[in-house]
């Protein structure tokens, strides 16, 4: 897609032409994860009911509004690595005689 105005329900105001091009590029190069197998930009154009592509598109533009460069705008789409919320337990074997191993 080459026309940013076809990306529905996002606010491009306040962005320079250069930032708009970057935003559209990022949306064209990254897929929506709703299961549609389309890019974020195409999903926004063809399926205005998709909330995932809307969140992605707005997140990209928010990053650009904050003055972040392209690589940062892409990075905001990636889940951040977090530690497992599951506690880890050390296992200790107990023999039939009752001693630990």
Buried (B, 14 or more C-beta within 10 A) or exposed (E): BEEBEEBBEBEBEEBEEEBBBBBBBBBBEBBBEBEBEBBBBBBBBBBEEBEBBBEBBBBBBBBBBEEBEBEEBBEBBEEEEEEEEEEEEEEEEEEEEEEEE
